[in-house]
Amino acid sequence: MTVYAIGDVQGCFDALQKLLNQIQFEENKDTLWFTGDLVNRGMQSLEVLRFVKSLGEKAVTVLGNHDFHLLALAYSVRGAKAGDTLGVILNADDKKELIDWLRRRPLFYHDKKLGFALAHAGIAPMWSIEKAASLAAEVETALQGENAVDILKRLFSNDPAYWNDKLEGIDRLRCIVNYFTRMRFCHADGRLDLEYKGGIKNCPEGLQPWFEIPQRASADTRIIFGHWAALEGKANAENIYALDTGCVWGRCLTAMRLEDGERISVGC
């Protein structure tokens, strides 16, 4: 069995199929890990969602910020944004099945045997792997519960920007989701900055990439993430694997073979 991790697809179904042909993916033998943001911006989000769902246990995908946006649209608790390409999913005959499947995807995934963790944007600097798994489970349980719609209605905000174990209710869930799905830069104390979305070289003073915060609690674990296309797949940090290479922006879609770290990319 071979495991491949694939960066943000964002509705680029043709590119995904091209990449799978390139790596000679065999569904009966191989497994795919997706960094989240399966949908939006690209024009084939419905095809991507149907395909990944059809893979069953042969695919692991964590939730990204665009996936959360789709859930909110599907439950009519948030309005569409300029540039959205999600209408075809919302009007599909199998919308209910697809949305229910998406709502049940994990926020975080850790394979102890393989020694890799998977999160859309990364892991908060103050969280250990065990802490990250526990907090992700809180959100997953809430999203799969009877109050999921109310939670989605109040989930989209930048506050609170700093994790505190004493956080409760929607503030707690929102903070967890923002670290897992929207994080790029943090202040030295781990507080989120959700404004600057560019590359590392020109970042504002006082900010650091989340994976460069000193004494990061998960530093000993290999972490795969997407979300940050401006990195162009280059984090240049130990145990950190950035896989969003900007397919939807006309660059490429990238897969990484976990057993040896080899990367394979196809143009979009």
Protein Blocks (a to p, Z undefined) as FASTA:
>chain_A
ZZdddddfklpaklmmmmmmmnopafklmccddebjjbghiaclmmmmmmmmmnmmmbcc
dddfklmmmmmmmnopaccdehiaklmmmmpmklmmmmmmmmmpcfbdcdfknopacdfk
bccfklcfklmmmmmmmmmmmmmmmklmmmmmmmgcfbdfbdcfkbgcjllmmmmmmmmm
mgcbdcfkopacfkbmcdfklgcehiacfklgghiaklmpccddehilmnnopaopghia
cfbeolmnopaccdddfknopacdddZZ
